Amino acid sequence: MSEIVKQGWKKYLIALQLHPLRTKAITAGVLVGCSDVIAQKISGVKRLQFRRLLLLMLYGFAYSGPFGHFLHKLMDVIFQGKKGNKTVAKKVRLSKLCFFVVFIFRGATHMPTTTTVIRLQVRFEEDREYATVMAKNNTKLLKSTVSLLMNFQVLLEQLTTSPWNNFFFMMYYGLVVEGRPWGLVKNKVRKDYPSFQLTAWKFWPIVGWINYQYMPLQFRVLFHSFVASCWAIFLNLKARSITTKKT
């Protein structure tokens, strides 16, 4: 069983590398479908509503997956080279190299005598200590910059794509999935959208921070889609518990 899982995961990673857009779109569609099957079972339906299931899978395949793919590629272009420990390490190594070069030019202007060697050794120790202190300061500064930029990425996403995605999903669900008239959907969105968005802002910034901080670019859509599926199940459980309390 474990070998089958390993082989399946390996093939998935290859597909993700060779066909990223298509793989992310299919992944989002499948996860949305699984989430809806669980949500329907939670809501107590005796027979699955396949029309609703297929339309939600279409949403994940045609919109959610591709949108996330291009969003994270755009974010990566905007913030390229401004995140990650590798950037910090490279800049620290560069600062050390600069101090080493300065030391060489300061100490190699003439043939060294014994006294000169002793002086150079002292000077080297001073330069090395100075370089170490500066490297530590640079590391702290760069880590603070990385953290600030990471927070800015999350803030940018939450103030732009999050409101749009929630609005679009509510419109799609009302007009396409449920097939309601435009007037009813418009009134429902006008009434429920503010509270829906505020609830999202209590949860999704944390997910966004984890996504940008720890997930490689190719896994961000997968991680977001998986958490979105769990979030949808949670909302259905919450709605069902409220309904049970009322009855």
Secondary structure by P-SEA (a helix, b strand, c coil): caaaaaaaaaaaaaaaaacaaaaaaaaaaaaaaaaaaaaaaaacccccaaaaaaaaaaaaaccaaaaaaaaaaaaaaaacccccaaaaaaaaaaaaaaaaaaaaaacccccccaaaaaaaaaaaaaaaaaaaaaaaaaaaaaaaaaaaaaaaaaaaaaacaaaaaaaaaaaaaacccccccaaaaaaaaaccaaaaaaaaaacaaaaaaaaaccccccaaaaaaaaaaaaaaaaaaaaaaaaaaaac
